[in-house]
Amino acid sequence: MKYKLALLLTFALQAITRPIIAQSIQEALRYSSDISTGSSRGQAVGGAVGALGGEVAAIYVNPAAAGFFRNSDLSISIGYQHISNTNYYLGNKGISKRGGPKFDDFTIVMRNKTKEHPLVFAMGVNRLNNFRENVTYQGNIANSSQSLNYFMQADNANITNPDLLLSPDENVTLRHTASLAYATYLINPYAIGGLYKFTSAAEADDNSILVNQYHKTLTRGGTTELSLVFGQQHNDKLSLGGSLNMGFISEDIQDIWKETNINPVHADLNYFQVTKTTKINGIGVSVKFGGIYKPIVPLNLGLSLKSPTWYGVNKKYQTDMVTDTKSAGVVTASTIYMIDDTTQSEADYLDYSLRTPWKATASAVLLFNTAGSPNLPYGFISADYELSDYRSMKVKYGDGLNNRRYSEQVKAAYQTVGNLRVGAEVKYLLYALRLGYAHYGNPYKTSLIDGSRTYYSGGVGYKSNSGCYIDLSLITGGNQKRREIPFEMLPNKYGYVNPPEAQVTSSSTRVSATFGVKF
C-alpha cells in the first residue's frame, strides 16, 4: 500500500524540524549545478569551449559550434572520479573518501561533405554532474539526542493507546520517527490522565544524557542530458544552432545516524541506528540556442542561452531502525513492515516538479597560427563567462500558496552568480598540450556559507593522420564548503541543547579519456 507524503513530512532525522520540500529546494540547487564534463579535451581547458567550433564538448555549451565541423565525428569519454571530504563535528576532524568510474559523454556528429554550408546534426549523451560521495563524522555530546525528539513527537500526538503508533495509517512523519522508536523500545510509554507520555532510553537514572553521535551519507548517481543538436554555418563569419535536451536525474542516498550511550551513569540504551534509503528519479526538457560570430579571422565570439529544465521528480524512501537496550536487547523495525514482521508495503514517495535556472554564456576564442604553418605550433586561448540565476529555481508541490512560499524561500536563500572558465591549447604536429581554470560562484546569499568551487585542469592529446584521436585530462579542485545539522533538536522546554553544525569541505580529482574518430 502506498502512502503519499504529507506536506510537513520531515526528512528522517536530518531535517526533523524542516519540511521535506525544504530538502527538495536544496536538491534543486544540486540538480542545477553542473561541472565541466563532456570530452576530455573540453575538460582539460576548463570547459571554456563556448566559442570553439568543431569541438564535441562545445556543442553542449553552444550548439552553433556544430556548424564548424568539417567531418563527421564519433567519440566516447570515460574516466574516474575521486571525492575527498574533510569534516568537522563537535571538535572532531575526519576525512572520508569515495571514488569510482564515471561516464562523461557519447557523441555522434553527422555532416554532409558535399555541401558548402550544410545543416550539421549531432546527437549525444552528456554527463552534467556526478553525486558519488561519502560524508562521515562523529562526536560526543551531552544533554542532546535524537531519541528525545522521538519522545517529544509521541507526546505531542496526544494518544490514548501507544500501540496506535504502530498503525500503518499513522501520520507519515511519526511512522518514520516516533513509531520506529516505540517499536524498538527506544522510547517507552507511561500513562498520565488518560493519555500516554514517553521517556527516552538514552536518559540516565539522574536524567543526564551523554552519547556519541555518528552520521554517514553514501551517495551515488548524477544528472545526465540527452541532446539533439542542429548547427549551420551561414557564411564565413556566422554560425547558428539550437538543441532540444532531455535531462535525467538518478540518485541513490543512504543516510545512517547512530547514537551510542557513553554515559557513566546507568541508562537503558546501549545504541540505536537509523538508516534511511532514498531513491530519486526525474526527467525534464529544455532548449538551447546559440551563435558564434567571427569579426576577424583569429577571433571567435559566442553567445548561448539555455532555458530552465522542468523536471518531474519522484522520490521513494524507507526508514529502518535497530535499537539495543539493556532491558529488551536488539530489536529492529522498518517502515515497510509496519503492519507486521512479514507483510511488506511499498516505500513512501513524493512527486513534485522542479525548475532549474536560466543560463546565459558569453564566450571568446583567440586562435593563433591560423595560416596553418607546419613549422609552427598552433592553438587557442579561450574564455567563457556564464550567468546562472539560482533565484529563478522553482519547486512545485501542493497548492499555489505553498508554491509561492517555496519561491520566496529560494529567492531568500540563493542568488545570481557568474562562473568563469578559461583555457588554452597548443598543438604541434600530431600532439596537443592543454591547461584550464574554472571558478563557479557562490550560489548562497549568506556569506556564512561559501559554496563556490575552483578547478584546475590539464591534458594532452594525439590525433593521427587517419582521423583517429585520443585525449586525456586531469581535473582537480572544488573545495566546496557546506554545513549540515544532522542531529537537530526540536524546540523544547526541557533545556535540551542543539548540536553545532557539521562543516564539510569537498574536493575532487577526475581523470578522463576520450576515444574518437573523424570520418
Order of alpha helices (4+ residues) and beta strands (2+ residues): beta-beta-alpha-alpha-alpha-beta-beta-beta-beta-alpha-alpha-alpha-beta-beta-beta-beta-beta-beta-beta-beta-beta-beta-beta-beta-alpha-beta-beta-beta-beta-beta
